[in-house]
């Protein structure tokens, strides 16, 4: 995973605000159990793409891991509102809070 972070560094040199690279970096941070770093990246992605349901869903998962179920639920509800067709996945995550 740390090699992937090094690879993403090149993308950030080209475009420091690249939301896709930030989303990927958040995924990597979660895979190495660093949810605070993942949340920081996802918040920046959300600011760049506020209507992207997958970002809100990922934030909900991170917040759940950080022990913040109320905020996680808000993120899951936002994701559900933005993309109702993914409701089974989102509702399953909500049920596990």
Buried (B, 14 or more C-beta within 10 A) or exposed (E): EEEEEEEBEEBEEEEEEBBEBBBBBBBBBBEEEBBEBBBBBBBBBBEBBEEBBBBBBBBBBBBBBBEBBEBBBBBBBBBBEBBEEBEEBBEEBBEEE
